[in-house]
Amino acid sequence: MMVLFGGFLAASGQSCANPVACENQLPRIPDWNVSGVGDPNLQGFATDISVNAGQTISFKINSTASSYVINIYRLRYYGGAGGRLITTINPSVPLPQTQPACVTMPRPSCTIVETGP
């Protein structure tokens, strides 16, 4: 049994000094990453780069899929594996859902593209 809360037990069942040390010893997922741009029919991103445990994060997703799940990973080196699955959630909106078209705003030195509401 692996416990991250309370007594801070590592995957080995031995006690660790703090929750971060315990977290770093938990199992990793070696094939968590997306190849290339992923599925062109399901594209999205988180609105924040990073959040702490318990904080809210929002996602912007463009898809014609009638169902999908969002896998949440903790990213870190993990001995080369790079990530650990934290949880899987279902979308909280009716599906399929499509974002409005992107708005392109030309500027003298660059082009700004705003996507999603």
N, C-alpha and C positions, 0 to 999 in steps of 0.2 A: 504494500500500500504506500502511495506517495501522498504526503500532506505538505501543503505550502503554508498553511495558516496555523496559528496556535504554537505548537511545539517546534515548528520548523524542521521537519524531517526531510532529508534528501532522498533521492531515488533509491539509494542503497539502504535506507532505513536508519542510517546514523544521523545523529543530531548535527546541525550546522550552526555557525555563529549568527547568521542573520538571514532574512528571507531572500535577499539577492543571491547569496551564496547557494542557498537551496535551489532557487530557480535555475541557476547556471548548471546545476547537476541533473536536471530533469531531461527526459528523452527528447531528441531532436527529430525533425522531419527532413531527411536529405533531399527529397524531391518536391519541395514546397513551391519553387519559383515557376514563373510563367515563361514559356519559350517565345521569343520574338515579341509580337504585339498581342499574342493570345488570340482568342476567338473574336473576329471582327463583329460578330453578332451580339457580343456581350462585352462592353467596355465600361470602365468606371474607375473612380479614385476616391480616396478619403479626403475630406476637406481640411484635415490637419495632418502634418507629417508625423507627429508623435503625441501620445496622450499617456497619462499615468493611469494605473489601475483604478477603476471607478469613475473616471471622467467620461463624458459623452463625446462621441465622434459621429459625424454625419458622412454619408457617401453620396456621390453623384454617379448614377448608373444610367447608361443608355443601352436598351436591349429590346429586342422583339420576342425574347423568350417568354414562355408562359409560366416557367418556374426556374429558379436558381437559388443557390445559397451563397452566403458571404462567409468565407473562412477568415478568421482573425489570427494573425501570427505575431509572435514576439520575434523581432529580428535581432540577430547577434551573430557572432562568429561561430559559436557552438562547435568548435573543432572542425570547421569547414562546412558544416551542414547548413548554417545560415538562418534557420528559423525553427520555431516550435509552435505547433498549433495550440492556440489558447481556447478558442470556442468557434462554433458555427452558428450563424443566425439566419433566419428567413427574412426576406424583405417585408417591411411593414406597410407597403402600398399595394394597390391592385396591380396585377400583371396581365398582359405585357404593358410596359411603360416606356415611352419614348421622350427624350428631352427635346426641347425646341431647338431649331437650327442655331448654329453658332453665329454670333454677330462679329463682323470684322470691322475694325476701326483703324484705317490707315493713318499713320503719323509720319512726320518728315523723316525721322531716323529709323523707324521700325513699324511693324504692323502688330496690333494688339488683337487677340482673338479671345472673346469671352464665350465660354460654353456653359450652358446650364443655368437654371434660375438661381 
